[in-house]
Amino acid sequence: MDSILIIYTGGTIGMVRDDETGALMSFDFNSLLNEIPEIKKFECNIDSVSFDEPIDSSNMQPENWLTIAQLIFDNYKAHDGFVVLHGSDTMAYTASALSFLLENLSKPVILTGSQLPIGDVRTDAKENLLTAIEIASSTKNGKAIVPEVAIYFEYDLYRGNRSTKSNAEDFEAFTSPNYPVLAQAGVSLKFNHSAIYKTNNKQLKLNSFLNNNIATIKLYPGISEQQIFSIINIPDLRAIVLETFGAGNASTQIWFIDLLIKAIKKDIVILNISQCEGGSVEQGKYETSSAFNKIGVISGKDMTYEAAITKLMYLLGTDLSIQEIKVWLQKPLRGEVTF
Ligand code: ASP
């Protein structure tokens, strides 16, 4: 019989409304499972483990990602799939981080949550959780159908490191602008087999170092020299995610390019990510990005911001050289970027 481990980290899915203030607060995990008696109907063994203190995902930190990855690693042999219950706000960051931390994954790790608490009459939590369990336990010829980190939300399954939270109001909270959905849940589950990650059948490896000495510069017309100067002079800074316009474009002002050159000379990696959700950075397509290729800004191509941040934390946590890191930023490690 298949065995699934549910890891409960917190988020709206497990919250209750405070009668006096109306604010949403976490409550205990067993009460959450009691709200879904249908869980007992699955023909698989379901175990669960909960964070001691469930958290709103806005409080998620890299240490929490390492805790989740360690839990999956420690329980890997005993379980066929994993469902991580998580707040939607930073779910795409956690999913991206887990994809880099869990190398050679061959079992499903499905993150889900909900926009409304499980106790609410119109909650989306039940469908999300039940279908996530079904996906995590789906096999074909004895092998997991989705051997990767994915997000299931409102009838769609997305690759974790390709997804982003794009709506704070709709039940359909996530999109995966540069990669097709991995599955759709209608009357039956329709898997998009050609889009699903192919495992390499190697042994699972847990990577457990993340380096968060990184910063973001989100460009806007009128951004000051002082602001960029301050950021590139942050002590121990190792990388900057530069959020540019359109296909990776930016101002050609001399002071701006000069500051980037200074940063690159200090071995700070500058990774160019577009402010547009869909499409890709193409350095050199316009004059406003041609200097980037010359000075050594790295194209993040069609990576999400969440994948860019967590991939940098992961790569900077390895002992790879700065040159190797720059090469890997442009190649897919876990299907996070189109090659
Ligand atoms: N603030 C909540 C969280 O991310 C929202 C949610 O669960 O969807 O934990």
py3Dmol code that shows the C-alpha trace and the ligand (Angstrom):
import py3Dmol

protein = """\
ATOM      1  CA  MET A   1       0.000   0.000   0.000  1.00  0.00           C
ATOM      2  CA  ASP A   2       1.280   3.488  -0.872  1.00  0.00           C
ATOM      3  CA  SER A   3       2.294   5.722   1.956  1.00  0.00           C
ATOM      4  CA  ILE A   4       2.057   9.526   1.927  1.00  0.00           C
ATOM      5  CA  LEU A   5       3.534  11.944   4.439  1.00  0.00           C
ATOM      6  CA  ILE A   6       1.716  15.239   5.030  1.00  0.00           C
ATOM      7  CA  ILE A   7       3.957  17.989   6.377  1.00  0.00           C
ATOM      8  CA  TYR A   8       1.951  20.802   7.940  1.00  0.00           C
ATOM      9  CA  THR A   9       3.804  24.112   8.133  1.00  0.00           C
ATOM     10  CA  GLY A  10       0.878  26.535   8.609  1.00  0.00           C
ATOM     11  CA  GLY A  11      -0.893  29.014   6.340  1.00  0.00           C
ATOM     12  CA  THR A  12      -4.546  29.920   5.891  1.00  0.00           C
ATOM     13  CA  ILE A  13      -5.506  26.280   5.304  1.00  0.00           C
ATOM     14  CA  GLY A  14      -5.124  25.557   9.013  1.00  0.00           C
ATOM     15  CA  MET A  15      -6.255  28.878  10.457  1.00  0.00           C
ATOM     16  CA  VAL A  16      -9.355  29.854  12.434  1.00  0.00           C
ATOM     17  CA  ARG A  17     -10.951  33.252  12.734  1.00  0.00           C
ATOM     18  CA  ASP A  18     -10.606  34.996  16.102  1.00  0.00           C
ATOM     19  CA  ASP A  19     -14.197  35.773  17.161  1.00  0.00           C
ATOM     20  CA  GLU A  20     -13.262  39.133  18.670  1.00  0.00           C
ATOM     21  CA  THR A  21     -10.818  40.582  16.156  1.00  0.00           C
ATOM     22  CA  GLY A  22     -11.737  38.609  13.022  1.00  0.00           C
ATOM     23  CA  ALA A  23      -7.989  38.032  12.398  1.00  0.00           C
ATOM     24  CA  LEU A  24      -6.850  34.634  11.093  1.00  0.00           C
ATOM     25  CA  MET A  25      -4.642  32.577  13.439  1.00  0.00           C
ATOM     26  CA  SER A  26      -3.087  29.101  13.167  1.00  0.00           C
ATOM     27  CA  PHE A  27      -4.697  26.189  14.984  1.00  0.00           C
ATOM     28  CA  ASP A  28      -3.606  22.659  15.661  1.00  0.00           C
ATOM     29  CA  PHE A  29      -3.048  20.097  12.939  1.00  0.00           C
ATOM     30  CA  ASN A  30      -5.243  17.282  14.267  1.00  0.00           C
ATOM     31  CA  SER A  31      -8.238  19.610  14.290  1.00  0.00           C
ATOM     32  CA  LEU A  32      -7.415  20.349  10.667  1.00  0.00           C
ATOM     33  CA  LEU A  33      -7.486  16.677   9.669  1.00  0.00           C
ATOM     34  CA  ASN A  34     -10.759  16.179  11.560  1.00  0.00           C
ATOM     35  CA  GLU A  35     -12.333  18.728   9.215  1.00  0.00           C
ATOM     36  CA  ILE A  36     -11.664  16.356   6.287  1.00  0.00           C
ATOM     37  CA  PRO A  37     -13.054  12.895   7.114  1.00  0.00           C
ATOM     38  CA  GLU A  38     -12.747  12.006   3.377  1.00  0.00           C
ATOM     39  CA  ILE A  39      -9.021  11.553   3.974  1.00  0.00           C
ATOM     40  CA  LYS A  40      -9.750   8.161   5.530  1.00  0.00           C
ATOM     41  CA  LYS A  41     -11.198   6.933   2.221  1.00  0.00           C
ATOM     42  CA  PHE A  42      -7.812   6.979   0.432  1.00  0.00           C
ATOM     43  CA  GLU A  43      -6.416   3.536  -0.220  1.00  0.00           C
ATOM     44  CA  CYS A  44      -3.053   4.587   1.080  1.00  0.00           C
ATOM     45  CA  ASN A  45      -1.451   5.020   4.419  1.00  0.00           C
ATOM     46  CA  ILE A  46      -1.325   8.698   5.434  1.00  0.00           C
ATOM     47  CA  ASP A  47       1.126   9.872   8.077  1.00  0.00           C
ATOM     48  CA  SER A  48       1.550  13.427   9.189  1.00  0.00           C
ATOM     49  CA  VAL A  49       4.033  15.650  10.896  1.00  0.00           C
ATOM     50  CA  SER A  50       3.561  19.264  11.893  1.00  0.00           C
ATOM     51  CA  PHE A  51       5.780  22.254  12.607  1.00  0.00           C
ATOM     52  CA  ASP A  52       5.763  22.721  16.412  1.00  0.00           C
ATOM     53  CA  GLU A  53       4.550  26.260  15.803  1.00  0.00           C
ATOM     54  CA  PRO A  54       2.670  26.495  12.474  1.00  0.00           C
ATOM     55  CA  ILE A  55       3.506  29.761  10.747  1.00  0.00           C
ATOM     56  CA  ASP A  56       2.019  32.220   8.315  1.00  0.00           C
ATOM     57  CA  SER A  57       4.223  31.698   5.280  1.00  0.00           C
ATOM     58  CA  SER A  58       5.281  35.356   5.307  1.00  0.00           C
ATOM     59  CA  ASN A  59       7.426  34.289   8.272  1.00  0.00           C
ATOM     60  CA  MET A  60       9.108  31.460   6.315  1.00  0.00           C
ATOM     61  CA  GLN A  61      12.900  31.655   6.449  1.00  0.00           C
ATOM     62  CA  PRO A  62      15.622  29.633   4.685  1.00  0.00           C
ATOM     63  CA  GLU A  63      16.035  27.627   7.945  1.00  0.00           C
ATOM     64  CA  ASN A  64      12.405  26.514   7.568  1.00  0.00           C
ATOM     65  CA  TRP A  65      13.087  25.348   3.992  1.00  0.00           C
ATOM     66  CA  LEU A  66      15.988  23.296   5.327  1.00  0.00           C
ATOM     67  CA  THR A  67      13.707  21.801   8.016  1.00  0.00           C
ATOM     68  CA  ILE A  68      11.137  20.738   5.397  1.00  0.00           C
ATOM     69  CA  ALA A  69      13.851  19.319   3.113  1.00  0.00           C
ATOM     70  CA  GLN A  70      15.379  17.414   6.042  1.00  0.00           C
ATOM     71  CA  LEU A  71      11.948  15.972   6.984  1.00  0.00           C
ATOM     72  CA  ILE A  72      11.484  14.727   3.421  1.00  0.00           C
ATOM     73  CA  PHE A  73      15.004  13.309   3.321  1.00  0.00           C
ATOM     74  CA  ASP A  74      14.613  11.509   6.665  1.00  0.00           C
ATOM     75  CA  ASN A  75      11.247  10.023   5.647  1.00  0.00           C
ATOM     76  CA  TYR A  76      12.115   9.359   2.009  1.00  0.00           C
ATOM     77  CA  LYS A  77      12.474   5.580   2.128  1.00  0.00           C
ATOM     78  CA  ALA A  78       9.333   5.020   4.196  1.00  0.00           C
ATOM     79  CA  HIS A  79       7.027   7.110   1.992  1.00  0.00           C
ATOM     80  CA  ASP A  80       6.055   7.196  -1.673  1.00  0.00           C
ATOM     81  CA  GLY A  81       5.069  10.842  -1.822  1.00  0.00           C
ATOM     82  CA  PHE A  82       4.904  14.045   0.227  1.00  0.00           C
ATOM     83  CA  VAL A  83       2.265  16.752   0.589  1.00  0.00           C
ATOM     84  CA  VAL A  84       3.439  20.016   2.145  1.00  0.00           C
ATOM     85  CA  LEU A  85       0.659  22.216   3.562  1.00  0.00           C
ATOM     86  CA  HIS A  86       1.897  25.776   3.353  1.00  0.00           C
ATOM     87  CA  GLY A  87       0.613  29.339   3.178  1.00  0.00           C
ATOM     88  CA  SER A  88       0.235  30.566  -0.369  1.00  0.00           C
ATOM     89  CA  ASP A  89       2.120  33.866   0.122  1.00  0.00           C
ATOM     90  CA  THR A  90       5.625  32.399  -0.105  1.00  0.00           C
ATOM     91  CA  MET A  91       4.749  28.932  -1.397  1.00  0.00           C
ATOM     92  CA  ALA A  92       6.522  29.528  -4.712  1.00  0.00           C
ATOM     93  CA  TYR A  93       9.763  30.427  -2.847  1.00  0.00           C
ATOM     94  CA  THR A  94       9.578  27.279  -0.714  1.00  0.00           C
ATOM     95  CA  ALA A  95       8.772  25.102  -3.735  1.00  0.00           C
ATOM     96  CA  SER A  96      11.713  26.607  -5.651  1.00  0.00           C
ATOM     97  CA  ALA A  97      14.074  26.191  -2.686  1.00  0.00           C
ATOM     98  CA  LEU A  98      13.012  22.555  -2.120  1.00  0.00           C
ATOM     99  CA  SER A  99      13.651  21.774  -5.783  1.00  0.00           C
ATOM    100  CA  PHE A 100      17.293  22.851  -5.355  1.00  0.00           C
ATOM    101  CA  LEU A 101      17.769  21.310  -1.905  1.00  0.00           C
ATOM    102  CA  LEU A 102      16.438  17.877  -2.937  1.00  0.00           C
ATOM    103  CA  GLU A 103      18.767  16.664  -5.686  1.00  0.00           C
ATOM    104  CA  ASN A 104      17.849  13.527  -7.719  1.00  0.00           C
ATOM    105  CA  LEU A 105      14.274  13.530  -6.440  1.00  0.00           C
ATOM    106  CA  SER A 106      12.224  10.612  -7.754  1.00  0.00           C
ATOM    107  CA  LYS A 107       9.098  10.962  -5.610  1.00  0.00           C
ATOM    108  CA  PRO A 108       6.379  13.659  -5.645  1.00  0.00           C
ATOM    109  CA  VAL A 109       6.617  16.636  -3.294  1.00  0.00           C
ATOM    110  CA  ILE A 110       3.329  18.503  -3.722  1.00  0.00           C
ATOM    111  CA  LEU A 111       2.788  21.835  -1.982  1.00  0.00           C
ATOM    112  CA  THR A 112      -0.710  23.089  -1.430  1.00  0.00           C
ATOM    113  CA  GLY A 113      -2.714  25.425   0.782  1.00  0.00           C
ATOM    114  CA  SER A 114      -5.856  27.469   0.411  1.00  0.00           C
ATOM    115  CA  GLN A 115      -7.262  30.964   0.133  1.00  0.00           C
ATOM    116  CA  LEU A 116      -9.990  30.274   2.718  1.00  0.00           C
ATOM    117  CA  PRO A 117      -9.512  28.420   6.034  1.00  0.00           C
ATOM    118  CA  ILE A 118     -10.580  24.783   6.134  1.00  0.00           C
ATOM    119  CA  GLY A 119     -13.485  25.533   8.486  1.00  0.00           C
ATOM    120  CA  ASP A 120     -15.069  28.134   6.169  1.00  0.00           C
ATOM    121  CA  VAL A 121     -18.197  27.000   4.328  1.00  0.00           C
ATOM    122  CA  ARG A 122     -16.816  27.965   0.890  1.00  0.00           C
ATOM    123  CA  THR A 123     -13.303  26.747   1.597  1.00  0.00           C
ATOM    124  CA  ASP A 124     -11.016  25.675  -1.245  1.00  0.00           C
ATOM    125  CA  ALA A 125      -8.870  23.733   1.235  1.00  0.00           C
ATOM    126  CA  LYS A 126     -10.575  20.360   0.947  1.00  0.00           C
ATOM    127  CA  GLU A 127     -10.306  20.013  -2.808  1.00  0.00           C
ATOM    128  CA  ASN A 128      -6.722  21.268  -2.787  1.00  0.00           C
ATOM    129  CA  LEU A 129      -5.606  18.853  -0.077  1.00  0.00           C
ATOM    130  CA  LEU A 130      -7.485  15.789  -1.345  1.00  0.00           C
ATOM    131  CA  THR A 131      -6.273  16.223  -4.928  1.00  0.00           C
ATOM    132  CA  ALA A 132      -2.706  16.929  -3.762  1.00  0.00           C
ATOM    133  CA  ILE A 133      -2.770  13.581  -1.924  1.00  0.00           C
ATOM    134  CA  GLU A 134      -4.136  11.871  -5.016  1.00  0.00           C
ATOM    135  CA  ILE A 135      -1.366  13.359  -7.183  1.00  0.00           C
ATOM    136  CA  ALA A 136       1.326  12.467  -4.642  1.00  0.00           C
ATOM    137  CA  SER A 137       0.153   8.843  -4.696  1.00  0.00           C
ATOM    138  CA  SER A 138      -0.346   8.533  -8.484  1.00  0.00           C
ATOM    139  CA  THR A 139       1.876   5.921 -10.094  1.00  0.00           C
ATOM    140  CA  LYS A 140       2.320   4.341 -13.502  1.00  0.00           C
ATOM    141  CA  ASN A 141       4.115   0.994 -13.861  1.00  0.00           C
ATOM    142  CA  GLY A 142       5.100   1.245 -10.206  1.00  0.00           C
ATOM    143  CA  LYS A 143       6.783   4.663 -10.603  1.00  0.00           C
ATOM    144  CA  ALA A 144       5.608   8.070  -9.387  1.00  0.00           C
ATOM    145  CA  ILE A 145       3.928  10.051 -12.176  1.00  0.00           C
ATOM    146  CA  VAL A 146       5.121  13.431 -10.807  1.00  0.00           C
ATOM    147  CA  PRO A 147       8.653  12.909  -9.450  1.00  0.00           C
ATOM    148  CA  GLU A 148       9.310  16.589  -8.770  1.00  0.00           C
ATOM    149  CA  VAL A 149       8.439  19.521  -6.499  1.00  0.00           C
ATOM    150  CA  ALA A 150       5.102  20.937  -7.648  1.00  0.00           C
ATOM    151  CA  ILE A 151       2.327  23.245  -6.474  1.00  0.00           C
ATOM    152  CA  TYR A 152      -1.293  22.128  -6.672  1.00  0.00           C
ATOM    153  CA  PHE A 153      -3.848  24.925  -6.442  1.00  0.00           C
ATOM    154  CA  GLU A 154      -7.415  25.238  -7.769  1.00  0.00           C
ATOM    155  CA  TYR A 155      -7.428  22.368 -10.286  1.00  0.00           C
ATOM    156  CA  ASP A 156      -3.942  23.018 -11.724  1.00  0.00           C
ATOM    157  CA  LEU A 157      -0.567  21.441 -10.961  1.00  0.00           C
ATOM    158  CA  TYR A 158       2.448  23.647 -11.637  1.00  0.00           C
ATOM    159  CA  ARG A 159       6.189  23.009 -11.571  1.00  0.00           C
ATOM    160  CA  GLY A 160       7.225  24.547  -8.231  1.00  0.00           C
ATOM    161  CA  ASN A 161      10.220  26.502  -9.485  1.00  0.00           C
ATOM    162  CA  ARG A 162       8.231  27.883 -12.444  1.00  0.00           C
ATOM    163  CA  SER A 163       5.299  29.183 -10.429  1.00  0.00           C
ATOM    164  CA  THR A 164       4.463  32.477  -8.813  1.00  0.00           C
ATOM    165  CA  LYS A 165       1.615  33.755  -6.645  1.00  0.00           C
ATOM    166  CA  SER A 166      -0.215  36.149  -8.926  1.00  0.00           C
ATOM    167  CA  ASN A 167      -3.542  36.751  -7.197  1.00  0.00           C
ATOM    168  CA  ALA A 168      -4.317  37.506  -3.541  1.00  0.00           C
ATOM    169  CA  GLU A 169      -8.078  37.248  -3.991  1.00  0.00           C
ATOM    170  CA  ASP A 170      -9.023  34.563  -6.510  1.00  0.00           C
ATOM    171  CA  PHE A 171      -9.044  30.864  -5.681  1.00  0.00           C
ATOM    172  CA  GLU A 172      -6.760  30.556  -8.705  1.00  0.00           C
ATOM    173  CA  ALA A 173      -3.817  32.148  -6.898  1.00  0.00           C
ATOM    174  CA  PHE A 174      -0.883  30.791  -8.935  1.00  0.00           C
ATOM    175  CA  THR A 175       0.394  30.941 -12.471  1.00  0.00           C
ATOM    176  CA  SER A 176       3.333  29.408 -14.267  1.00  0.00           C
ATOM    177  CA  PRO A 177       3.818  31.960 -17.032  1.00  0.00           C
ATOM    178  CA  ASN A 178       6.756  30.325 -18.800  1.00  0.00           C
ATOM    179  CA  TYR A 179       5.980  26.631 -18.395  1.00  0.00           C
ATOM    180  CA  PRO A 180       2.919  24.490 -19.131  1.00  0.00           C
ATOM    181  CA  VAL A 181       0.798  23.073 -16.302  1.00  0.00           C
ATOM    182  CA  LEU A 182       1.848  19.564 -15.265  1.00  0.00           C
ATOM    183  CA  ALA A 183      -1.694  18.332 -14.689  1.00  0.00           C
ATOM    184  CA  GLN A 184      -5.299  19.465 -14.559  1.00  0.00           C
ATOM    185  CA  ALA A 185      -7.913  18.074 -12.242  1.00  0.00           C
ATOM    186  CA  GLY A 186     -11.362  17.685 -13.770  1.00  0.00           C
ATOM    187  CA  VAL A 187     -13.530  14.615 -13.477  1.00  0.00           C
ATOM    188  CA  SER A 188     -10.239  12.763 -13.786  1.00  0.00           C
ATOM    189  CA  LEU A 189      -6.618  13.828 -13.354  1.00  0.00           C
ATOM    190  CA  LYS A 190      -5.093  14.697 -16.719  1.00  0.00           C
ATOM    191  CA  PHE A 191      -1.301  14.580 -16.565  1.00  0.00           C
ATOM    192  CA  ASN A 192       0.771  16.466 -19.107  1.00  0.00           C
ATOM    193  CA  HIS A 193       3.378  13.696 -19.240  1.00  0.00           C
ATOM    194  CA  SER A 194       5.730  15.398 -21.696  1.00  0.00           C
ATOM    195  CA  ALA A 195       6.098  18.445 -19.365  1.00  0.00           C
ATOM    196  CA  ILE A 196       6.799  16.435 -16.220  1.00  0.00           C
ATOM    197  CA  TYR A 197      10.409  16.167 -15.026  1.00  0.00           C
ATOM    198  CA  LYS A 198      12.281  12.975 -15.892  1.00  0.00           C
ATOM    199  CA  THR A 199      14.151  11.456 -12.962  1.00  0.00           C
ATOM    200  CA  ASN A 200      17.745  10.326 -13.303  1.00  0.00           C
ATOM    201  CA  ASN A 201      17.303   7.333 -10.941  1.00  0.00           C
ATOM    202  CA  LYS A 202      20.265   8.439  -8.817  1.00  0.00           C
ATOM    203  CA  GLN A 203      20.142   8.419  -5.031  1.00  0.00           C
ATOM    204  CA  LEU A 204      18.455  11.373  -3.337  1.00  0.00           C
ATOM    205  CA  LYS A 205      20.979  13.949  -2.121  1.00  0.00           C
ATOM    206  CA  LEU A 206      20.144  16.583   0.451  1.00  0.00           C
ATOM    207  CA  ASN A 207      21.844  19.943  -0.065  1.00  0.00           C
ATOM    208  CA  SER A 208      21.803  21.786   3.196  1.00  0.00           C
ATOM    209  CA  PHE A 209      23.622  25.066   2.721  1.00  0.00           C
ATOM    210  CA  LEU A 210      21.994  28.286   1.595  1.00  0.00           C
ATOM    211  CA  ASN A 211      23.749  31.627   1.422  1.00  0.00           C
ATOM    212  CA  ASN A 212      21.420  34.613   1.674  1.00  0.00           C
ATOM    213  CA  ASN A 213      24.023  37.331   1.127  1.00  0.00           C
ATOM    214  CA  ILE A 214      22.056  38.590  -1.841  1.00  0.00           C
ATOM    215  CA  ALA A 215      20.062  41.701  -2.659  1.00  0.00           C
ATOM    216  CA  THR A 216      17.506  42.831  -5.210  1.00  0.00           C
ATOM    217  CA  ILE A 217      17.489  46.011  -7.248  1.00  0.00           C
ATOM    218  CA  LYS A 218      14.107  46.595  -8.846  1.00  0.00           C
ATOM    219  CA  LEU A 219      14.639  49.270 -11.464  1.00  0.00           C
ATOM    220  CA  TYR A 220      12.215  52.135 -12.020  1.00  0.00           C
ATOM    221  CA  PRO A 221      12.549  55.324 -14.024  1.00  0.00           C
ATOM    222  CA  GLY A 222      14.256  57.786 -11.685  1.00  0.00           C
ATOM    223  CA  ILE A 223      16.047  55.267  -9.447  1.00  0.00           C
ATOM    224  CA  SER A 224      18.906  57.092  -7.740  1.00  0.00           C
ATOM    225  CA  GLU A 225      22.644  56.548  -7.998  1.00  0.00           C
ATOM    226  CA  GLN A 226      22.764  56.690  -4.183  1.00  0.00           C
ATOM    227  CA  GLN A 227      20.396  53.743  -3.884  1.00  0.00           C
ATOM    228  CA  ILE A 228      22.383  51.499  -6.235  1.00  0.00           C
ATOM    229  CA  PHE A 229      25.685  52.647  -4.711  1.00  0.00           C
ATOM    230  CA  SER A 230      24.417  51.689  -1.228  1.00  0.00           C
ATOM    231  CA  ILE A 231      23.314  48.244  -2.346  1.00  0.00           C
ATOM    232  CA  ILE A 232      26.521  47.267  -4.131  1.00  0.00           C
ATOM    233  CA  ASN A 233      28.468  48.339  -1.045  1.00  0.00           C
ATOM    234  CA  ILE A 234      26.586  46.079   1.392  1.00  0.00           C
ATOM    235  CA  PRO A 235      29.320  44.143   3.263  1.00  0.00           C
ATOM    236  CA  ASP A 236      29.749  40.477   2.144  1.00  0.00           C
ATOM    237  CA  LEU A 237      27.221  40.864  -0.667  1.00  0.00           C
ATOM    238  CA  ARG A 238      27.615  37.962  -3.148  1.00  0.00           C
ATOM    239  CA  ALA A 239      24.847  38.547  -5.690  1.00  0.00           C
ATOM    240  CA  ILE A 240      22.208  40.988  -6.909  1.00  0.00           C
ATOM    241  CA  VAL A 241      18.989  40.113  -8.697  1.00  0.00           C
ATOM    242  CA  LEU A 242      18.527  43.023 -11.087  1.00  0.00           C
ATOM    243  CA  GLU A 243      14.860  43.339 -11.992  1.00  0.00           C
ATOM    244  CA  THR A 244      14.850  44.991 -15.393  1.00  0.00           C
ATOM    245  CA  PHE A 245      12.244  46.176 -17.881  1.00  0.00           C
ATOM    246  CA  GLY A 246      10.719  44.060 -20.679  1.00  0.00           C
ATOM    247  CA  ALA A 247      13.193  41.706 -22.342  1.00  0.00           C
ATOM    248  CA  GLY A 248      15.933  42.570 -19.806  1.00  0.00           C
ATOM    249  CA  ASN A 249      16.421  46.275 -20.585  1.00  0.00           C
ATOM    250  CA  ALA A 250      17.650  49.152 -18.401  1.00  0.00           C
ATOM    251  CA  SER A 251      18.801  52.732 -18.533  1.00  0.00           C
ATOM    252  CA  THR A 252      22.058  53.322 -20.400  1.00  0.00           C
ATOM    253  CA  GLN A 253      23.150  56.158 -18.031  1.00  0.00           C
ATOM    254  CA  ILE A 254      26.911  56.021 -17.529  1.00  0.00           C
ATOM    255  CA  TRP A 255      26.822  56.161 -13.717  1.00  0.00           C
ATOM    256  CA  PHE A 256      24.517  53.115 -13.699  1.00  0.00           C
ATOM    257  CA  ILE A 257      26.702  50.947 -15.951  1.00  0.00           C
ATOM    258  CA  ASP A 258      29.815  52.092 -14.035  1.00  0.00           C
ATOM    259  CA  LEU A 259      28.321  50.988 -10.720  1.00  0.00           C
ATOM    260  CA  LEU A 260      27.452  47.574 -12.177  1.00  0.00           C
ATOM    261  CA  ILE A 261      31.040  47.232 -13.475  1.00  0.00           C
ATOM    262  CA  LYS A 262      32.358  48.057  -9.984  1.00  0.00           C
ATOM    263  CA  ALA A 263      30.107  45.383  -8.452  1.00  0.00           C
ATOM    264  CA  ILE A 264      31.150  42.735 -11.000  1.00  0.00           C
ATOM    265  CA  LYS A 265      34.829  43.554 -10.356  1.00  0.00           C
ATOM    266  CA  LYS A 266      34.154  42.799  -6.661  1.00  0.00           C
ATOM    267  CA  ASP A 267      32.906  39.306  -7.762  1.00  0.00           C
ATOM    268  CA  ILE A 268      29.282  40.179  -7.059  1.00  0.00           C
ATOM    269  CA  VAL A 269      27.079  38.145  -9.438  1.00  0.00           C
ATOM    270  CA  ILE A 270      24.470  40.296 -11.196  1.00  0.00           C
ATOM    271  CA  LEU A 271      21.530  38.267 -12.429  1.00  0.00           C
ATOM    272  CA  ASN A 272      19.144  39.938 -14.876  1.00  0.00           C
ATOM    273  CA  ILE A 273      15.464  39.002 -14.358  1.00  0.00           C
ATOM    274  CA  SER A 274      12.594  40.730 -16.134  1.00  0.00           C
ATOM    275  CA  GLN A 275       9.870  42.583 -14.246  1.00  0.00           C
ATOM    276  CA  CYS A 276       7.452  40.968 -16.738  1.00  0.00           C
ATOM    277  CA  GLU A 277       5.986  37.683 -15.550  1.00  0.00           C
ATOM    278  CA  GLY A 278       5.880  36.124 -19.001  1.00  0.00           C
ATOM    279  CA  GLY A 279       8.666  35.946 -21.575  1.00  0.00           C
ATOM    280  CA  SER A 280      12.425  35.950 -21.291  1.00  0.00           C
ATOM    281  CA  VAL A 281      15.422  38.231 -20.824  1.00  0.00           C
ATOM    282  CA  GLU A 282      17.278  38.583 -24.123  1.00  0.00           C
ATOM    283  CA  GLN A 283      20.398  40.640 -23.495  1.00  0.00           C
ATOM    284  CA  GLY A 284      21.504  42.469 -26.618  1.00  0.00           C
ATOM    285  CA  LYS A 285      18.089  42.462 -28.316  1.00  0.00           C
ATOM    286  CA  TYR A 286      17.815  46.216 -27.618  1.00  0.00           C
ATOM    287  CA  GLU A 287      20.564  48.788 -27.249  1.00  0.00           C
ATOM    288  CA  THR A 288      19.321  49.243 -23.675  1.00  0.00           C
ATOM    289  CA  SER A 289      20.640  45.801 -22.730  1.00  0.00           C
ATOM    290  CA  SER A 290      23.645  45.374 -25.000  1.00  0.00           C
ATOM    291  CA  ALA A 291      26.110  46.714 -22.393  1.00  0.00           C
ATOM    292  CA  PHE A 292      25.083  43.894 -20.045  1.00  0.00           C
ATOM    293  CA  ASN A 293      26.683  41.201 -22.208  1.00  0.00           C
ATOM    294  CA  LYS A 294      29.914  43.203 -22.451  1.00  0.00           C
ATOM    295  CA  ILE A 295      30.290  43.878 -18.717  1.00  0.00           C
ATOM    296  CA  GLY A 296      29.298  40.387 -17.511  1.00  0.00           C
ATOM    297  CA  VAL A 297      25.718  40.716 -16.262  1.00  0.00           C
ATOM    298  CA  ILE A 298      24.213  37.208 -16.304  1.00  0.00           C
ATOM    299  CA  SER A 299      20.941  36.627 -18.128  1.00  0.00           C
ATOM    300  CA  GLY A 300      18.358  34.916 -15.934  1.00  0.00           C
ATOM    301  CA  LYS A 301      16.394  34.155 -19.133  1.00  0.00           C
ATOM    302  CA  ASP A 302      12.825  33.130 -18.232  1.00  0.00           C
ATOM    303  CA  MET A 303      13.346  32.295 -14.558  1.00  0.00           C
ATOM    304  CA  THR A 304      10.810  33.480 -12.012  1.00  0.00           C
ATOM    305  CA  TYR A 305      12.015  35.889  -9.340  1.00  0.00           C
ATOM    306  CA  GLU A 306      11.425  33.157  -6.738  1.00  0.00           C
ATOM    307  CA  ALA A 307      13.559  30.655  -8.660  1.00  0.00           C
ATOM    308  CA  ALA A 308      16.289  33.277  -9.188  1.00  0.00           C
ATOM    309  CA  ILE A 309      16.508  34.102  -5.460  1.00  0.00           C
ATOM    310  CA  THR A 310      16.563  30.486  -4.262  1.00  0.00           C
ATOM    311  CA  LYS A 311      18.883  29.268  -7.024  1.00  0.00           C
ATOM    312  CA  LEU A 312      21.386  31.972  -6.066  1.00  0.00           C
ATOM    313  CA  MET A 313      21.114  31.053  -2.374  1.00  0.00           C
ATOM    314  CA  TYR A 314      21.693  27.407  -3.283  1.00  0.00           C
ATOM    315  CA  LEU A 315      24.604  27.962  -5.710  1.00  0.00           C
ATOM    316  CA  LEU A 316      26.332  30.438  -3.361  1.00  0.00           C
ATOM    317  CA  GLY A 317      26.017  27.813  -0.605  1.00  0.00           C
ATOM    318  CA  THR A 318      28.041  25.287  -2.645  1.00  0.00           C
ATOM    319  CA  ASP A 319      31.796  25.355  -3.132  1.00  0.00           C
ATOM    320  CA  LEU A 320      31.470  26.112  -6.856  1.00  0.00           C
ATOM    321  CA  SER A 321      33.702  28.863  -8.233  1.00  0.00           C
ATOM    322  CA  ILE A 322      32.155  32.171  -9.256  1.00  0.00           C
ATOM    323  CA  GLN A 323      32.663  31.198 -12.930  1.00  0.00           C
ATOM    324  CA  GLU A 324      30.880  27.869 -12.423  1.00  0.00           C
ATOM    325  CA  ILE A 325      28.036  29.628 -10.604  1.00  0.00           C
ATOM    326  CA  LYS A 326      27.627  31.988 -13.556  1.00  0.00           C
ATOM    327  CA  VAL A 327      27.451  29.031 -15.956  1.00  0.00           C
ATOM    328  CA  TRP A 328      24.873  27.163 -13.847  1.00  0.00           C
ATOM    329  CA  LEU A 329      22.703  30.234 -13.485  1.00  0.00           C
ATOM    330  CA  GLN A 330      22.046  30.037 -17.205  1.00  0.00           C
ATOM    331  CA  LYS A 331      21.435  26.281 -17.356  1.00  0.00           C
ATOM    332  CA  PRO A 332      18.581  24.320 -15.802  1.00  0.00           C
ATOM    333  CA  LEU A 333      19.379  22.427 -12.611  1.00  0.00           C
ATOM    334  CA  ARG A 334      15.794  21.269 -11.954  1.00  0.00           C
ATOM    335  CA  GLY A 335      13.873  22.498 -14.988  1.00  0.00           C
ATOM    336  CA  GLU A 336      13.640  26.072 -13.660  1.00  0.00           C
ATOM    337  CA  VAL A 337      14.878  27.805 -16.812  1.00  0.00           C
ATOM    338  CA  THR A 338      14.403  27.157 -20.539  1.00  0.00           C
ATOM    339  CA  PHE A 339      17.691  26.131 -22.131  1.00  0.00           C
TER     340      PHE A 339
END
"""
ligand_1 = """\
9
LIG
N -0.820 34.717 4.771
C -1.147 33.333 4.455
C 0.162 32.568 4.363
O 0.832 32.657 3.379
C -1.927 33.250 3.199
C -2.266 31.854 2.764
O -2.103 30.902 3.471
O -2.718 31.667 1.634
O 0.500 31.854 5.269
"""
view = py3Dmol.view(width=600, height=400)
view.addModel(protein, "pdb")
view.setStyle({"model": 0}, {"cartoon": {"style": "trace"}})
view.addModel(ligand_1, "xyz")
view.setStyle({"model": 1}, {"stick": {}})
view.zoomTo()
view.show()
